[in-house]
């Protein structure tokens, strides 16, 4: 099992450190390809530059990019990384603000926008936009200004942002205590059998691909994760579902739905960008390809967000419309399912 994965962001060294141990089942694989599987946002060029600079080690020795990783190898790499102050630059990027007062704001994030700067995404993020809108945001334990929670780059929808330290602490506790409300709308592959249900299973990094998360049902690994789902509409080879989060783990809905056999439609990271259900007819393949083009991301939208206001104690609840790309894709499937019966 791969372990010891650390990202040590240091202003002095300007490097991002990663360390992995190849699993017992690791097939021989070039170290550059091995690292591409394990480091989010890394590029082949970045890894090649690290190799040329002598910044890839296997079992303590510097190796070239064509070194073949074997089971049990300890692989370490340093990737050049801009200093912290360059990551947090205010940028004049439009924000879809749903609500704002003195202590918090709720924003509707578009698909394609990264929430916070990180390796490979140094600008154009939600944080860059927020820093332009608000001069002095409190910083959370991960040094991410204003963030109480986050959603994936290609997921659209609602986020609450804290404008004061007190609001951040209060809101973070609600998320930790599972008292906040978060409902997502997802379109998944296949006909979900039960009208509603609960998915439980600890979530941790996939030991064979660090860019993916994985369910560990026995509970001896990872963090507890609970998702409640309800079928909204059956559209033949896909199903529209509502997912309510009890916990908020990385990729939780994407991983949990895959775990029960219903990968999100066009979720590239988890295999949903392939035809997982349906016929072998050429016309059907063309239809699905066109649907992928309409919605070039996973079919997931953070639709509803609820929490207690940190100052007034009022119950706040916000709802957002499903974005156009997802609506068009749903309509396409709706039309197909009606005319293919």
Secondary structure, DSSP 8 states (H G I E B T S, - for coil): ----------TTT-EEEEEEE--TT---EEHHHHHHHHSTT--HHHHHHHHHTT-EEETTEE--TT-EE-TT-EEEEEEE---HHHHS--------EEEE-SSEEEEEE-TT--SS-BTTB-SSSHHHHHHHH-S---B-TTS-BTBS----TT-EEEEEEESSHHHHHHHHHHHHTT-SEEEEEEEEES--SSSEEEEE-EEEEETTEEEEEEEETTSSSSB--EEEEEEEEEETTEEEEEEEESS--TTHHHHHHHHTT--BTT-GGGTTTS--SS---HHHHHHHHHHHHHS-S-SEEEEEEEEE-TTT--EEEEE----HHHHHHHHHHHHHHHH--
